[in-house]
Amino acid sequence: MLTGGNQHVGNWPGKTVEKKEGTVVAGGETIHVYDLPGTYSLTANSLEEMITLDFLIHELPDVVVVVVDTGQLERSMYMLAEVVPLGIPMIVALNKMDMAENQGYEINPGVFKQKTGFAVIPMTASKSEGIAALLEAVAKIESAEPSSIKRIALPGEDLPQYNDVLEIVQDNRPSGFSGPWLASKLLEGDAGAATMMAEHLSPEAWAKLRAILPRPEKGQMTMATSRYDWVKHMLPGLVAGSPGHYKRNGFDVAATHPIWGKLIAVAVLLVGMIAAYLLSIPLMIPGFAFFFLADPLSRPSPGLPRHGSAP
């Protein structure tokens, strides 16, 4: 949509697993746009996650646009919680704003911007709303000084081991990797991050780091909880209303009624059964035909010898 290109994509695993590239001119500047595979996490377990993580770390983009689905706000913001520690300039695109309204709540982008310092762009991409504002924000971020980016609390900083882990990896990390991001992945028990640091650190530093890190199975749960706590800290003031409660039409109200809902369910079952019988009648006609033809066909024709009789 940003570049005017067309791609065949799908919302199921394994469909969109390639990095797509295009260009767009905005404000007299040519912007190179990379569409990364959709994912809800940066833990490199699937092909989509590996492609996305590899690009963010090794290609060093000038700015990352994280698309947040307002229809499933908390889940989408979990991905945001993983991208923030990378330290890359970021824009948050709040997509499907019309869906948020239909679900009975409102999103206040200004509150989110105030809390994070990120550029926050409300959008409804299906209606091409917010595209121009997004391109304008990208151009501004690219020209901004790094010191102008607000420092916010990072997911994982509330964990007791975080500062000790960060102290070890901050000055001994591989090129291109953010110290806070590595610290969070190590505390999470990420095998890839642990293997990389084991090869990069001295034996003494690695032994010290291993003594601090929790067991992987405990680390995953602890880090996930920390990220969701970070998300919940961002939500107050951002959302007005009750997320998840759709504005229901007349049928929704009747179908969820404690009495009428049961009657509607029974009626739907009866209609389904009757429809199944009616649709099966044409398929039963050949069976009836064979039934009525079986007796005449089994009778011997006049003049033909009976089975077993002498000629």
C-alpha positions in Angstrom: 0.0 0.0 0.0 2.8 2.4 0.8 4.8 1.7 -2.4 1.9 0.9 -4.7 3.1 -2.7 -5.2 0.9 -5.8 -5.0 1.9 -8.9 -3.0 0.1 -12.2 -2.4 -0.1 -12.5 1.3 -2.2 -14.6 3.7 -2.9 -14.7 7.4 -1.8 -18.2 8.1 1.6 -19.7 9.2 4.1 -20.2 6.4 2.3 -18.1 3.8 4.2 -14.8 4.1 7.8 -15.8 4.9 9.7 -13.5 2.6 11.1 -10.0 3.0 9.4 -7.7 0.4 11.0 -4.5 -0.7 9.8 -1.3 -2.4 10.4 2.4 -2.6 8.2 5.4 -2.2 8.9 9.1 -2.6 7.6 11.4 0.2 8.6 15.0 0.9 11.1 14.9 -1.9 12.9 11.9 -0.3 13.1 8.4 -1.6 12.2 6.0 1.2 13.1 2.3 0.9 10.4 0.2 2.5 10.9 -3.4 3.7 7.9 -5.5 4.5 9.0 -8.2 7.0 7.0 -11.4 7.6 4.2 -11.0 10.2 5.1 -12.4 13.6 4.0 -11.9 17.2 7.5 -12.5 18.6 11.2 -12.1 18.0 12.2 -15.5 19.4 13.7 -17.1 16.4 11.7 -20.4 16.4 10.0 -20.1 13.1 11.2 -19.0 9.6 9.2 -15.8 9.9 10.7 -14.9 13.2 14.3 -15.7 12.0 13.9 -13.5 8.9 12.5 -10.6 10.9 15.1 -10.8 13.6 18.0 -11.1 11.2 16.9 -8.0 9.3 16.4 -5.9 12.4 19.8 -6.8 13.8 22.1 -7.0 10.8 20.5 -4.6 8.3 20.3 -1.7 10.9 17.2 0.0 9.5 16.8 3.8 10.1 13.4 3.3 11.5 11.0 0.5 12.3 7.2 0.7 11.9 5.5 -1.6 14.3 1.9 -2.2 13.2 -0.4 -2.7 16.3 -3.7 -4.3 15.6 -6.2 -2.4 17.8 -8.6 -5.3 17.5 -6.2 -7.4 19.6 -4.3 -4.6 21.3 -2.6 -6.4 24.2 -1.3 -9.3 22.0 0.0 -6.9 19.3 1.8 -4.7 21.9 3.7 -7.8 23.2 5.6 -7.7 19.9 6.3 -4.0 20.6 7.7 -5.0 24.0 10.2 -7.2 22.2 11.2 -4.6 19.6 11.7 -1.7 22.1 15.0 -3.1 23.7 16.6 -3.2 20.2 17.0 0.6 20.5 16.0 1.2 16.9 14.0 4.5 16.2 10.4 3.4 16.1 7.0 4.4 14.8 3.8 2.8 16.2 1.1 2.4 13.6 -2.3 1.9 15.4 -4.1 0.0 12.6 -7.8 -0.9 12.3 -9.0 2.2 14.3 -12.5 1.6 12.8 -12.5 -1.8 14.4 -11.7 -0.4 17.8 -14.7 1.9 17.5 -16.9 -1.0 16.5 -15.7 -2.9 19.5 -16.9 -0.1 21.8 -13.7 1.6 22.8 -11.5 4.5 21.7 -7.7 4.7 21.3 -6.0 7.9 22.4 -2.7 8.0 20.4 -1.6 11.2 22.3 -1.4 9.4 25.6 0.7 6.6 24.1 3.1 9.1 22.5 3.4 10.9 25.8 4.3 7.7 27.7 6.8 6.3 25.2 8.0 9.2 23.1 7.3 7.2 19.9 5.6 8.7 17.0 2.1 7.1 17.1 0.0 7.2 13.9 -3.7 6.1 14.0 -4.6 4.3 10.8 -7.2 2.3 8.9 -5.1 0.8 6.2 -8.0 -0.9 4.5 -9.4 2.5 3.8 -6.0 4.1 3.1 -6.5 6.4 6.1 -3.3 7.5 7.8 -0.9 6.6 5.0 0.3 10.1 4.4 0.8 10.8 8.1 2.8 7.6 8.4 5.2 8.6 5.5 5.6 12.0 7.0 6.5 10.5 10.4 9.1 8.2 8.8 10.7 11.2 7.1 10.9 13.1 10.4 12.3 10.1 12.4 15.1 9.6 9.8 16.3 13.2 10.2 15.9 13.2 14.0 18.9 13.2 16.4 19.3 10.1 18.5 19.5 12.2 21.6 15.9 13.5 20.9 14.5 10.0 21.4 12.9 9.6 24.8 14.3 7.1 27.2 11.6 4.8 28.6 11.5 1.9 31.0 12.3 -1.4 29.1 10.6 -4.7 29.5 12.7 -6.8 31.9 14.2 -4.0 33.9 12.1 -4.9 36.8 13.7 -8.3 37.1 16.4 -8.6 39.9 19.1 -10.1 37.7 18.6 -7.6 34.8 21.3 -5.0 35.8 23.9 -7.7 36.5 23.3 -9.4 33.2 23.3 -6.1 31.3 26.6 -5.1 33.0 28.3 -8.2 31.6 26.9 -8.1 28.1 26.9 -4.3 27.5 30.6 -3.9 26.8 31.1 -7.5 25.5 28.4 -8.0 23.0 28.7 -8.8 19.3 28.4 -6.0 16.8 24.9 -4.9 15.9 23.3 -6.4 19.1 21.7 -4.1 21.7 22.7 -4.7 25.3 19.2 -4.4 26.7 17.8 -6.8 24.1 20.5 -9.4 24.7 20.0 -9.1 28.5 16.2 -9.7 28.0 16.8 -12.7 25.7 19.3 -14.2 28.0 17.0 -13.9 31.0 14.3 -15.4 28.8 16.4 -18.5 28.3 16.8 -18.0 24.6 19.2 -20.7 23.3 20.5 -18.7 20.4 21.4 -15.7 22.5 23.1 -18.0 25.1 25.1 -19.9 22.4 26.2 -16.6 20.9 27.4 -15.1 24.2 29.1 -18.3 25.2 31.2 -18.0 22.0 31.8 -14.3 22.4 32.6 -14.0 26.1 35.7 -15.2 27.9 35.3 -18.5 29.9 35.3 -16.5 33.2 32.7 -14.0 32.1 30.5 -16.7 30.6 30.7 -18.7 33.9 29.7 -15.6 35.8 26.8 -14.9 33.5 25.6 -18.5 33.7 25.5 -18.3 37.5 23.2 -15.4 37.3 20.7 -16.6 34.6 17.6 -18.5 35.7 16.6 -21.9 34.3 15.3 -21.5 30.7 11.8 -22.8 31.5 11.5 -20.4 34.5 13.1 -17.5 32.5 10.5 -17.8 29.7 7.6 -17.4 32.0 9.3 -14.6 34.0 10.2 -12.6 31.0 6.8 -13.0 29.4 5.2 -11.8 32.6 7.5 -8.8 32.6 6.6 -7.9 29.0 2.9 -8.2 29.7 3.3 -6.0 32.8 5.1 -3.4 30.6 2.1 -3.6 28.1 -0.4 -3.2 30.9 1.6 -0.2 32.2 1.1 1.4 28.8 -2.6 0.7 28.4 -4.1 3.0 31.1 -5.2 6.2 29.4 -4.5 4.8 26.0 -7.8 2.9 25.9 -11.2 4.5 26.8 -14.1 2.1 27.1 -14.1 -1.7 27.4 -11.9 -3.5 24.8 -13.4 -6.6 23.4 -17.1 -5.7 23.9 -18.5 -5.3 20.4 -21.4 -3.0 19.5 -23.9 -5.7 19.0 -26.7 -5.7 16.5 -30.2 -7.1 17.1 -29.3 -10.7 16.3 -26.3 -10.6 18.6 -28.5 -9.4 21.4 -31.1 -12.1 20.8 -28.6 -14.9 20.2 -26.9 -14.2 23.5 -30.1 -13.9 25.5 -30.4 -16.5 28.3 -33.8 -17.7 27.0 -34.1 -16.6 23.4 -30.6 -17.7 22.7 -31.4 -21.3 23.5 -34.5 -21.3 21.4 -32.5 -19.8 18.5 -29.9 -22.5 18.9 -32.5 -25.3 18.8 -34.1 -23.7 15.7 -30.8 -23.5 13.9 -30.2 -27.2 14.7 -33.6 -28.2 13.3 -33.2 -26.1 10.2 -29.8 -27.8 9.6 -31.2 -31.3 10.0 -34.2 -30.6 7.7 -31.9 -29.1 5.1 -29.6 -32.1 5.3 -32.6 -34.5 4.6 -33.9 -32.3 1.8 -30.5 -32.1 0.1 -30.1 -35.9 0.4 -33.4 -36.7 -1.5 -31.9 -36.4 -5.0 -29.1 -38.7 -4.0 -31.7 -41.3 -2.7 -33.6 -41.5 -6.0 -31.2 -44.0 -7.7 -31.5 -46.2 -4.6 -35.3 -46.3 -4.9 -35.0 -47.0 -8.6 -32.8 -50.1 -8.0 -35.2 -51.2 -5.2 -38.3 -51.3 -7.6 -36.3 -52.7 -10.5 -34.8 -55.5 -8.5 -37.8 -57.8 -8.5 -38.6 -57.6 -12.3 -35.0 -58.1 -13.2 -34.7 -61.1 -10.9 -37.6 -63.0 -12.7 -36.6 -65.3 -15.5 -37.8 -64.3 -19.0 -40.3 -66.6 -20.7 -38.7 -69.1 -23.0 -35.4 -69.1 -21.2 -34.4 -72.2 -19.3 -34.3 -72.0 -15.5 -31.0 -72.2 -13.7 -30.0 -75.8 -13.2 -32.7 -77.4 -15.5 -31.7 -79.6 -18.4 -31.8 -78.1 -21.9 
